[in-house]
Structures are given as C-alpha cells and as structure tokens.
Amino acid sequence: MSNPVYVAIDVPRLDAAKVLAEKVKGHVGGVKLGLEFFCAHGHHGVMELAHVGLPIFLDLKLHDIPNTVAGAMQAIHVLEPAIVTVHASGGRAMMEDAKAAAGENTKIVAVTMLTSLDENDLSRTGVAGSAHDQVMRLAELAEAAGLDGIVCSGQEVGSVHKQWKNGFFVVPGLRPAGSNVGDQKRVVTPRQARDDGASVLVIGRPISKAEDPLAAARAIEATL
C-alpha cells in the first residue's frame, strides 16, 4: 500500500462527504465510513463514495450472534469493501462465520479495544488486567479465528506485530504531533504507528475538521 492513510468521513451529509473525499483523494490511500455515515446513507451512500475511486473501509463493528453477523456480511457483498470490522469480543465462532461470509477481496479485522477506552473503563465492564493484555488476548483469538488482522491503538500495535508477523493492523485514534486529542485516550502520531507495524492509519478529525483538509492530508502524508 503506497499510502496507508484512510480518512475517516463520518459525517451526516452525503454531499459534504463526497466533497471532502474528492478534495483529499490525492493524499490518502482510502476512505473509512463508519456507523454514522452508513446509518444515514446505507448502500447508496457507500456506492456514491466509491465513485471517488478510493478503497472503502466499512467500519461497522459488527457484533451479534454468528448467524446474524454472517448474514450482515453477505448483505454488503455488493459494496465490495476493502476492509470490514467486527468486534473481537463477539467470540471465535462469530469471527469465523464473518470471515467465511465475507467477499473474496474483503479483509476482515477485529476491533480489540476502542481507543476511547482506558483501563478504568475496562475495569468497570468487568475486564481485569491492562489494556495491553486485553488487546493481546483478543489479537490471539482473532488470529486463531482466521481473520486478516485487528484494530488496535498505536500503543499496542508494536507488540501485536511481533506476535502476529503477517497480520493486517488498523490503527485509529491517531493525532499529529501537537494536535488536540479530543475524546481519544490512547493516541500516538501517524509516523510512530506506521513505524511500529500499522498497515492502515485511520485519521479523521485532524483532516476532516481542519481549516484546510487538503493541506492537513498533505502534511500527514509528508511525515510518513
């Protein structure tokens, strides 16, 4: 992948999403569409963004019983996404069925721990141990289930890469040096994540909310 940056376009207006994607497409490697976009625009919206000519990452974080997740995966075949997310906490059977139902050219990656969470949040949900330990446990489960890779923060990707040499690692919650971290709790710079083994760098607000999104995308690309 020549440019690992996927710009996160989670906006409610389709016209604004298309304008942003067209504006930055020369300096990113793909487009990430999440729940807000998909719930607002569905299949039609994804197809409209596909006209921009960039790979589409559907960040749907599917998490349900295995049969339901497999059915959802089959329902998006027509969209030909490059990447789709499921939750690793859905268990091995769910991840196995998700992978089996996915399109031939679609990578399935498991979300391990949201970058908006920290160890205090884990404890409140009944999960003992550190964020690092939780990510490593779920990465091992995802690999055993036959998935292509995982989603984790930049703070864990180096360790996961050492454990899973040929895995495909998506790192969100990235912030260029000196920028506002917002609601993210476990952040690193795009360059650090890439150096530690990230395959895809998901960057949203530092590009989408910038005064000049094109300049912001170009500046991030230059650091890589």
C-alpha positions as CSV (number, residue, x, y, z in Angstrom):
1,M,0.0,0.0,0.0
2,S,1.6,3.2,-1.2
3,N,-0.3,5.5,1.2
4,P,-1.6,3.8,4.4
5,V,-3.8,6.7,5.4
6,Y,-7.6,6.1,5.4
7,V,-9.5,9.3,6.0
8,A,-12.5,8.8,8.3
9,I,-15.5,10.5,6.8
10,D,-18.2,10.1,9.5
11,V,-20.5,13.0,8.5
12,P,-24.3,13.0,8.2
13,R,-24.4,14.8,4.8
14,L,-23.6,12.8,1.7
15,D,-22.7,15.9,-0.4
16,A,-20.2,17.1,2.2
17,A,-18.6,13.6,2.4
18,K,-18.1,13.5,-1.4
19,V,-16.6,16.9,-1.4
20,L,-14.1,16.0,1.3
21,A,-13.2,12.7,-0.3
22,E,-12.6,14.4,-3.7
23,K,-10.5,17.1,-2.1
24,V,-8.1,14.8,-0.3
25,K,-8.0,11.8,-2.5
26,G,-4.6,12.5,-4.0
27,H,-3.0,12.4,-0.5
28,V,-4.8,9.5,1.2
29,G,-5.0,5.8,0.4
30,G,-8.7,5.1,1.2
31,V,-11.9,6.2,2.8
32,K,-13.3,4.9,6.1
33,L,-17.0,5.1,6.5
34,G,-18.4,4.4,10.0
35,L,-21.8,3.9,11.6
36,E,-22.9,7.5,11.4
37,F,-22.4,7.6,7.6
38,F,-23.8,4.1,7.0
39,C,-26.9,4.6,9.1
40,A,-27.6,7.9,7.3
41,H,-26.9,6.8,3.7
42,G,-26.8,3.0,3.6
43,H,-25.7,1.2,0.4
44,H,-26.4,4.2,-1.8
45,G,-24.0,6.4,0.1
46,V,-21.2,3.8,0.0
47,M,-21.7,3.4,-3.7
48,E,-21.6,7.2,-4.2
49,L,-18.3,7.5,-2.3
50,A,-16.9,4.6,-4.3
51,H,-17.1,6.8,-7.4
52,V,-14.2,8.8,-5.9
53,G,-12.0,5.9,-6.8
54,L,-10.5,5.0,-3.4
55,P,-10.8,1.7,-1.5
56,I,-13.7,1.7,1.0
57,F,-13.2,0.7,4.6
58,L,-16.6,-0.1,6.2
59,D,-16.1,0.4,9.9
60,L,-19.4,-1.2,11.0
61,K,-18.0,-3.1,14.1
62,L,-20.4,-6.0,13.7
63,H,-21.2,-7.7,17.0
64,D,-24.0,-10.2,17.2
65,I,-24.6,-14.0,17.1
66,P,-22.6,-15.7,14.4
67,N,-25.6,-16.3,12.0
68,T,-26.6,-12.6,12.2
69,V,-23.1,-11.3,11.5
70,A,-22.7,-13.7,8.6
71,G,-25.9,-12.5,7.1
72,A,-24.9,-8.9,7.5
73,M,-21.6,-9.7,5.8
74,Q,-23.3,-11.3,2.9
75,A,-25.6,-8.2,2.6
76,I,-22.7,-5.9,1.9
77,H,-21.0,-8.1,-0.7
78,V,-22.3,-5.9,-3.4
79,L,-20.5,-2.9,-2.0
80,E,-17.1,-4.7,-2.4
81,P,-15.5,-3.1,0.7
82,A,-11.7,-3.4,1.1
83,I,-12.0,-3.7,4.9
84,V,-14.8,-4.5,7.3
85,T,-14.7,-4.5,11.1
86,V,-16.3,-6.9,13.6
87,H,-15.8,-6.9,17.4
88,A,-13.3,-9.5,18.7
89,S,-15.4,-9.7,21.9
90,G,-18.1,-11.4,19.8
91,G,-16.1,-14.6,20.1
92,R,-14.3,-17.0,17.9
93,A,-17.3,-18.6,16.2
94,M,-18.7,-15.2,15.3
95,M,-15.4,-14.1,13.8
96,E,-15.0,-17.4,11.9
97,D,-18.5,-17.0,10.4
98,A,-17.8,-13.4,9.5
99,K,-14.7,-14.3,7.6
100,A,-16.4,-17.2,5.8
101,A,-19.2,-15.0,4.7
102,A,-17.0,-12.1,3.5
103,G,-16.3,-11.3,-0.1
104,E,-13.1,-12.8,-1.6
105,N,-11.3,-9.4,-1.7
106,T,-12.5,-8.1,1.6
107,K,-10.2,-8.1,4.7
108,I,-12.0,-8.7,8.0
109,V,-10.4,-7.2,11.0
110,A,-11.4,-7.4,14.6
111,V,-11.8,-4.4,16.9
112,T,-9.9,-5.3,20.1
113,M,-10.4,-2.2,22.4
114,L,-11.8,1.1,21.4
115,T,-9.3,3.9,21.6
116,S,-11.7,6.0,23.6
117,L,-11.4,3.5,26.5
118,D,-8.7,3.1,29.1
119,E,-8.0,0.6,31.9
120,N,-10.5,2.3,34.2
121,D,-13.2,1.7,31.6
122,L,-12.1,-1.9,31.2
123,S,-12.4,-2.4,35.0
124,R,-15.9,-1.0,35.1
125,T,-17.0,-3.6,32.5
126,G,-15.6,-6.4,34.5
127,V,-12.4,-7.0,32.5
128,A,-9.3,-7.4,34.7
129,G,-5.8,-6.5,33.7
130,S,-4.2,-3.9,31.5
131,A,-5.4,-2.5,28.1
132,H,-2.2,-4.1,26.6
133,D,-3.1,-7.5,28.0
134,Q,-6.7,-7.3,26.7
135,V,-5.6,-6.3,23.2
136,M,-3.1,-9.2,23.1
137,R,-5.7,-11.7,24.2
138,L,-8.2,-10.6,21.6
139,A,-5.5,-10.5,18.9
140,E,-4.6,-14.1,19.6
141,L,-8.3,-15.0,19.4
142,A,-8.7,-13.2,16.1
143,E,-5.7,-14.9,14.6
144,A,-7.0,-18.3,15.7
145,A,-10.3,-17.5,14.1
146,G,-8.6,-16.9,10.7
147,L,-9.2,-13.2,10.5
148,D,-6.9,-10.9,8.5
149,G,-6.0,-8.7,11.4
150,I,-7.2,-6.5,14.1
151,V,-7.9,-2.9,15.1
152,C,-5.9,-1.6,18.0
153,S,-4.3,1.6,19.3
154,G,-0.8,2.7,18.3
155,Q,0.3,1.9,21.9
156,E,-0.2,-1.9,21.3
157,V,0.4,-2.3,17.6
158,G,4.2,-2.9,18.0
159,S,3.6,-5.8,20.4
160,V,0.9,-7.3,18.3
161,H,3.1,-7.1,15.2
162,K,5.8,-9.1,17.0
163,Q,3.2,-11.8,17.9
164,W,1.4,-11.9,14.6
165,K,4.1,-11.3,11.9
166,N,1.8,-11.4,8.8
167,G,-1.2,-9.7,10.4
168,F,-3.1,-6.7,8.9
169,F,-3.2,-4.0,11.6
170,V,-5.6,-1.0,11.5
171,V,-4.7,1.8,13.9
172,P,-7.2,4.6,14.7
173,G,-7.1,7.4,17.2
174,L,-4.0,9.0,15.6
175,R,-3.1,12.6,16.2
176,P,-0.3,14.5,14.5
177,A,2.2,16.0,17.0
178,G,0.8,18.9,18.9
179,S,-2.8,18.4,17.9
180,N,-5.9,18.1,20.1
181,V,-6.6,14.5,21.3
182,G,-10.3,15.2,21.8
183,D,-12.1,12.1,23.2
184,Q,-9.2,9.7,22.5
185,K,-7.3,8.3,25.4
186,R,-4.6,6.1,23.8
187,V,-3.0,8.1,21.0
188,V,0.2,8.2,19.1
189,T,1.4,10.0,15.9
190,P,0.8,8.5,12.5
191,R,4.5,8.1,11.9
192,Q,5.0,6.2,15.2
193,A,2.1,3.8,14.4
194,R,3.5,3.2,10.9
195,D,7.0,2.5,12.3
196,D,5.6,0.1,14.8
197,G,3.8,-2.0,12.2
198,A,0.5,-0.4,11.3
199,S,-0.9,-1.4,7.9
200,V,-3.6,1.2,7.8
201,L,-3.7,4.6,9.6
202,V,-7.2,5.9,10.3
203,I,-7.3,9.7,10.6
204,G,-10.5,11.6,11.0
205,R,-10.8,15.0,12.6
206,P,-7.2,16.1,12.1
207,I,-8.1,16.1,8.4
208,S,-11.9,16.4,8.2
209,K,-12.2,19.2,10.7
210,A,-9.1,21.1,9.6
211,E,-9.4,24.6,8.1
212,D,-7.7,23.2,5.0
213,P,-8.3,19.4,4.8
214,L,-6.1,19.1,1.7
215,A,-3.1,20.8,3.4
216,A,-3.7,18.7,6.5
217,A,-3.7,15.4,4.5
218,R,-0.6,16.5,2.6
219,A,1.2,17.4,5.8
220,I,0.4,14.0,7.4
221,E,1.5,12.2,4.2
222,A,4.8,14.0,4.3
223,T,5.6,12.6,7.8
224,L,5.3,9.1,6.5
